[in-house]
């Protein structure tokens, strides 16, 4: 069996309210991603996704102009040698980041979807089998928009749906942030895991100052308390606080995560499978994290294909902690598939089907496809 076609499909779905977060300089007014469709000479099709909140056509160009020529004619089962070939397209092997790695991630996920369909097995089986029969989730949806009362009402809605772990965006107003965390703790008691995410808004001094107050409110983890580029600052914050320090959504490949682990900067790593290198590379990141006794709690803020791929991977990880479940409006998550993803009582359930177990809706693809 050979690959005969590689089709990048940039998608965009406008949303009513822009997404608010600290350090945000580019407003997110739509949900976007790069879908990649790979077809074989026997008519089997695999889908992958690249995380592109801003410019999916940039990553689509990488797939079309850089990666596709190295894929046509290859055996889709050869995921490992193909990954190494694509990584080497940066002319000399090096620490590849940005749109090129996002494009590689999309291709790799599509190849694993294909591999499962060719062999008639769910991807998680091909990755070594499941440690669990369902995936515990935490919800991301308590954004910077609105005040304390609005946040509590929204949290109550999530709580009623079975979620016992929630993440709050922080980093703009210390008084507001502490007020909301305190209200969450008073409303839901010790039963609720509360995580806070500053998106790198603080310097180490301020992160430690407010972090100690979060510690007193039994916050479960402090995500990106400082800029993700400031690894030494992250390590300083981790050394000073009792709660878990989490980071990694902006990092790429096992080489990038190796630095976070070696410098003891984090307790929880958060690779995004649609950015950090796909299933092939994220499996290695997870294994590396295990050797450093670091938990794996993936960032999953993309569309339906990203979520499905993330779920298959974490089913197989002994050091998995929690999976993100983004509740910000996202038609590329909720409307893209023929059969929607299954979430119930704070857990995700993987369909017992070959590959990723999902099938995009052609009408939805046409609805959200960008001109390319």
N, C-alpha and C positions, 0 to 999 in steps of 0.2 A: 504494500500500500504506500502511495506517495502523496505528498501535498501538491495540489494543483492550483490553489487560489488562496490568497491572503488579502482580506478586505478590511481596512480600517473604517469604522463608522462613528464619527464624532456625533455626540448627542447633547441636546440642550433642552431643559424644561424650565420655563420661567416660574418663579414663586412670588406670592403676593407680598410678603414681608422680607426685607433683606435680613440676612443672618448677622447677628452682632457678636463680636468677640474682642478681647483685648488685642492691642497691637495690629488691628485690622486697618490696612491702608487701602485695600481694594475691596469695595463692597461686593458681596455675593448676592446677586439679584436673581440667579437661576441655579439649578442643579445641573451639572455637566459631567460627562465622562467620555472616555474613548472605549467603544466596544470594538472588538476585533473578531472577525469571523474567518475561520480557517476550514477549507474544504479539501477532501481527498478525492482521488480518482475513482473511489467506490461510492462516492456521494455522501459520505459521513461528514458531519459538520461539528466543529467545536467553537465555543464562544469564550472570550476572555475580556477583562476590563482593566483599563488603566485609570488611575485617579487623577483627574484633571479639572479642578474646581474653576479654573479660569480659561484655559485655551486648549480644548481638546484637539483642535485642528493642527496644533503644533506637534503633538505626539502622534497624530494620524499621519503626518508627513514623514516622521521617522519610520513608522511601520512600513509605509508605502515605498519610500525612497531609499531607506537604509537597510531595513531588516528583510523585507519580502524577497529580494533577490537571493538571499542566503537560505531561504526556506523552501522555495519551489523545488520539487523533486526529492525532498528529504523524506525519510520515514518518520511519521509523527510520533511513533513510539520512542524515538531517540531523544527524550526530553533533556537528558543531562548533556550529551555532546552538542545538541542544538543550543542550549543555554550558553555554553562556553563559546561557541561560535559567535553568537549574537553579542556577547559581552566583549568579544575581541574586535567588533566592528568599529570601535573607537580608535582605530588605526594601531595603537599600541595598547596592550592590556594595562588597565589602570583602574582607578577608583571612579567608576562611571556613576553619575548622578543625574538628576533632572529628567528632562523629557525623554532622553534615550533609555533610562532605566524604567521609566513609566511605560514606554512602548514595549520594552522587553517583558515587563510584568504582564501586560495584556496578552502578548503572544504566548507566554509560558502557561498562563491559566487556560487559554484556549487549547493548547496542546494536551494538557492534563484532562480537560473535558473530553477531547477526542480519544485519548488513551482509554479512558473509562468506557466509552461507547464501543471502541474496537474490541476490548476485552470483556465487555458485558458486566462490568463491576463499578460500584460507586468509587469515586476518587479516594475516599478515606480508606477503603479496603486496600487499594494499591499503595497507599502510604504506610501501611503496616497494621491497620485495624484500629478499632475504637476502644478508648479507655472509658467511654461513657455512652449512654443511650440518648442523652439530651444535653443541651449546652446552656449553662446558666448565663444570664445576660445582665448587663447594667444599661440603663437608658440615658442617653444624652439628649436633652431637650430643654433643660432649665438654662436658658440663654441670658444675655445681659439685658434684653428688652424687658421692660416692665419692672414693677416693684415687688416687695415682699409678699403681699397678698396674692398677686397674680402667680408668683412662683409656687406658693403653697397650694393654690387651687390646682395648678397643673400637676404638681407632685402628688396630690391626692388622687387625681385621675390615673396617673401611672401606678400608684399604690393599689388602687382598686382593680387594676388589670394584672396584679400579681408581682409587680416589680419590687424588689427589696434592696436594690442598689441603684443610685441615681447620681449623675454628675452635674455639677453647677459650674457655669462659666463665671470666672472672677477676673480681677485685675485692673478694673477702672476706678472703682470707688470702694476703699477699704471699709468704710462704715456700712455701706449697703451690703457688701459681701458677708461681713460678720453677722449682720442682722438677719440675712436670709438663712445662713447656716444655722444660726441659733434657733430660728423659727422652725426650720426643718427638724432639728433635734427635739425641740419641745413638742412638736406636733406628732412625730412618729416614734419617738423614743429610741432605745438602743437597737430596735429591730431593723432599722434602716442603715445600710452602708451609704455614707455620703462621701463623694469624691469631689474635689475642686480642681479646676483647670484654668490656669492663668495664661495659657498660650504664650509663655515667655515674657510676661509683662513686667516682672520685677527684676531689680538687681539683687544680688545675694543678700545684702543687708536687709532690705525691705522684705524679701521672701522669708527670711528667718524670723523677722519681727512678727509678720502676720501669721506665719506658719505656726508659731508657738500658740497663738490664739486659736487657730484651727485645731491644733493638738488637744487643747483643753475641751473642745467640743467633739472630740472623738472622730475627727475626719479620717477616713480610711486611707486615701492617698491624695497627694498634692502633685498634680500633673503639670509639667513644664513650668515650674516656679520661676525659672530664669530662661533666658534665650537658649534654645537647643544647641547653639554653637558654643556656649560657655560651659564646657564640660567640667572645668575646674570649679566654677561657681556652683554647678549642680551638685558636685561632690561635697562642697562646703555646706550647702543646704541640707543634704542627706545626713551628714555627720552631726548636724545641730538639732535635728528634729526626730521625734519618735515615730511618726507615721511613715508609710511607704512613700517613696519618691518615684514617680512614673514619667517616662519620656520615650521618644523613639518614632513618633508618627512622621517626623520630618527627616528621618535617617534612611539611608540606602545601604543595602548589601550587608553581609556578615562582617565585612571589614570596618564599616562604620560602627556597627554595634560592638565590635571587639573593643574599640576605644572606650565606649561607655562602661563596659564590663571591667576592663583592666584598671580604669581609674576610679572604680567603685562609686559611680555617679548615680546609679539607680537601683531600685529594688524590683521594679516592674518594667519590662520592655514592651513597647507598643508598635511593632512594625505594622505597616499597612501593606497587605498582600498585593494590592494594585499599584504600589509605588516602589516597594523595597526590593523587588526582584521576582515576584510571582511565587507560586507554590514551591518550586524547586529551591529557591534561595531562602524563603522564609522557613522551610523545614530545617535548613542548616542554621539559621539564626536561632531558632528555638533550641536546637541541640547545643549550640554554643552557650546560650543562656543557662541551660540546665547545668553545664559544667561549672558555671559561676554562681549557681544557686539563685538565679534570678527568675521571677515569675514571668509568664507570657500572657499578656492581656491585649490582644490586637486592636489597633485602630481600624474601624470599619465604617467609614463615613461616605461610602460610595453608593453605587446602584446595586441592583439585585444580583448581578453576576459576581461582584466583589463580595457581597455578603455570603453567597453560597460557597464560593471558593474558600473564604475565611473559615466558615463553619466546618467544611470537610477537613481542613488542616488541623484545627484545634481539637477535633474529635480524637486525633492521634497523638496528642502531646501530653506527656506525664506532668509537665510543669505549667500547664494551662491554669489560669486563674478565673477570668471573666471575659466575656466577649461584649464589645460595644454594640448597642442597638440604638441607632440614631432615630430620633422621633421628630426632627425638623422636617417640614414638608418636603417630599422628594418623589415626584412622579416616576423617576427612573428606578426607584425601588418598588413602588406600589403598583405601577401600571405596566411595567415592561414585560411581564411574563404571562404565558398562557394560564398557568396555575400559580397563584401567589405563594410566596414563602410562608411557612407555618410557624407562627409565634403563639405561645399559650402559657399563661400563668408565669411569665418571666423567664421562659425557656424557649429555645429554638430547636426544631425537630427537622432532621434531614430526610428528604424523600428517599425511599428505597428504590432508587433507579440508577441506571448506568451513568457514568460521567458525573457531572455536577448535579444531575437530576432536575435540570430546569430547561425550559424552552421559551425563547423570546417570542413575543407576539409581533408578527410582521406589521400589523396595523400600527402598533405602538412605535415600532422602529421608524416607520415612515412619518409618523406624527412628530417625533422628536429629533429626527435626523437633521443635521446642519448641512448646508451647502458645502461641498468639498471637491 
